[in-house]
Every structure is written in C-alpha cells, then in structure tokens.
Amino acid sequence: MRSLWVAGLATLLAAFPAVPLGLWLALKGGGGIFGRILLYAGLALPSVVVGLFFYLLLSRSGPLGSLGLLYTPYAMVLAEAVLAFPLIAAFVLSGARGRVEEVRLLVRSLGGKEVEVVEG
C-alpha cells in the first residue's frame, strides 16, 4: 500500500510542473534544440544518480540533513518525482505537438494570425 501511495504522490508532484512544460514546449515548436536536449537527457537520468543525490542532500552532513527526511517515504516521493518529471513532460510534448500544428492550421484557415495561436 505504501508503494502505491509513494508512486501516486510522486506522479502528481511531478505532473504539476511537467504538464505545463510539455505543453509550452509543444506550443513553442519543441523549445528549440536546447530545450529538447535537456528534456531527453532527463529521460536517461539513472535512478542510482538520483538516489545518491538525494542521499547527499538529506544525510546528516548534507544541506537538508536537519529535516530528518533520510529513509522516509517523503524522500522517496521526492526522488521518484525527479525521475518521473522528464517522462511526463516528454509524453505531453509528443502528444501535444501534433495537435498544436492542427490548431495552427485551423486558425490560419479561419483568417487568424500566428500571434492568436500563441496567445490562446
């Protein structure tokens, strides 16, 4: 039951910033090459690296060690949210990219301008 709680909370925590980022990148044409490189590099982020980062961050001698979060479910939620963030953003980007182009074509066919598509 705890695993389900940790995974669900981490997914929700990661989805709040990842969904708007994925939509923004789709609207801006993929965010340029730099934005896509950062996003796709996050997909290859090893879970061991994330675990070591949070261990160093939350250990007693780390900057957040006084919070006492090491080996707690809350630390697991934070680490899993970091791992889930690029996955959610990439899925939203790939799903929304085709729709954005369809909306642009529809607005242009109705006499709209590119600025009206971007501003909503």
C-alpha positions as CSV (number, residue, x, y, z in Angstrom):
1,M,0.0,0.0,0.0
2,R,2.9,2.4,0.8
3,S,4.4,1.8,-2.6
4,L,1.2,2.8,-4.3
5,W,1.0,5.9,-2.1
6,V,4.6,6.9,-2.9
7,A,4.2,6.3,-6.6
8,G,0.9,8.1,-6.8
9,L,2.1,11.2,-4.9
10,A,5.3,11.3,-6.8
11,T,3.4,11.2,-10.1
12,L,1.1,14.0,-9.0
13,L,4.0,16.1,-7.7
14,A,5.9,15.7,-11.0
15,A,2.8,16.2,-13.2
16,F,2.1,19.7,-11.9
17,P,5.2,21.3,-13.5
18,A,5.8,18.7,-16.2
19,V,2.4,19.0,-18.0
20,P,2.6,22.8,-18.4
21,L,6.2,22.5,-19.5
22,G,5.4,19.8,-22.1
23,L,2.5,22.0,-23.4
24,W,4.7,25.1,-23.5
25,L,7.4,23.2,-25.4
26,A,4.9,21.9,-27.9
27,L,3.5,25.4,-28.4
28,K,6.9,26.9,-28.9
29,G,7.9,24.3,-31.5
30,G,9.7,21.9,-29.2
31,G,11.5,24.6,-27.3
32,G,14.4,24.6,-29.7
33,I,17.2,22.1,-29.7
34,F,18.4,23.1,-26.3
35,G,15.1,22.5,-24.6
36,R,14.7,19.1,-26.2
37,I,18.2,18.1,-25.4
38,L,17.7,18.9,-21.7
39,L,14.3,17.1,-21.7
40,Y,15.6,14.0,-23.4
41,A,18.7,13.9,-21.3
42,G,16.5,13.8,-18.3
43,L,14.9,10.6,-19.7
44,A,18.3,8.9,-19.5
45,L,18.9,10.0,-15.9
46,P,19.9,6.9,-13.9
47,S,17.9,6.2,-10.8
48,V,21.2,5.5,-8.9
49,V,22.4,9.0,-9.6
50,V,19.1,10.5,-8.3
51,G,19.3,8.3,-5.2
52,L,22.9,9.3,-4.5
53,F,22.0,13.0,-5.0
54,F,19.1,12.8,-2.5
55,Y,21.3,10.8,-0.1
56,L,23.9,13.5,-0.1
57,L,21.3,16.2,0.1
58,L,19.4,14.6,3.0
59,S,22.2,13.0,5.0
60,R,23.1,14.4,8.4
61,S,26.0,16.4,7.0
62,G,24.0,17.5,3.9
63,P,22.3,20.8,3.5
64,L,18.9,19.4,4.3
65,G,20.0,16.9,6.9
66,S,18.4,18.8,9.8
67,L,15.0,18.0,8.4
68,G,15.4,14.3,9.2
69,L,13.9,13.1,5.9
70,L,16.5,10.5,5.0
71,Y,15.0,7.0,4.6
72,T,11.4,8.3,4.9
73,P,8.6,7.9,2.4
74,Y,8.8,11.6,1.7
75,A,12.3,11.3,0.5
76,M,11.2,8.5,-1.8
77,V,8.4,10.7,-3.2
78,L,10.9,13.5,-4.0
79,A,13.3,11.1,-5.7
80,E,10.6,9.4,-7.7
81,A,9.1,12.8,-8.7
82,V,12.5,13.8,-10.1
83,L,12.6,10.6,-12.1
84,A,9.0,11.0,-13.4
85,F,9.3,14.6,-14.4
86,P,11.1,14.2,-17.7
87,L,8.9,11.2,-18.6
88,I,5.7,13.1,-18.1
89,A,6.9,16.2,-19.9
90,A,8.2,14.2,-22.9
91,F,4.9,12.3,-23.2
92,V,2.9,15.5,-23.1
93,L,5.3,17.1,-25.6
94,S,5.0,14.3,-28.1
95,G,1.2,14.0,-27.7
96,A,0.6,17.8,-28.0
97,R,3.0,18.5,-30.8
98,G,0.6,17.1,-33.5
99,R,-2.4,18.9,-32.0
100,V,-0.7,22.2,-31.9
101,E,0.0,22.1,-35.6
102,E,-3.6,21.2,-36.3
103,V,-4.8,24.1,-34.3
104,R,-2.4,26.5,-36.1
105,L,-3.6,25.3,-39.5
106,L,-7.2,25.7,-38.3
107,V,-6.6,29.2,-37.1
108,R,-4.9,30.2,-40.3
109,S,-7.7,28.7,-42.4
110,L,-10.2,30.8,-40.4
111,G,-8.2,34.0,-41.1
112,G,-6.3,34.2,-37.8
113,K,-2.7,35.1,-37.3
114,E,0.2,33.2,-35.6
115,V,0.0,35.6,-32.6
116,E,-3.6,34.5,-31.9
117,V,-2.5,30.9,-31.8
118,V,0.3,31.5,-29.3
119,E,-1.7,33.8,-27.1
120,G,-4.6,31.4,-26.9
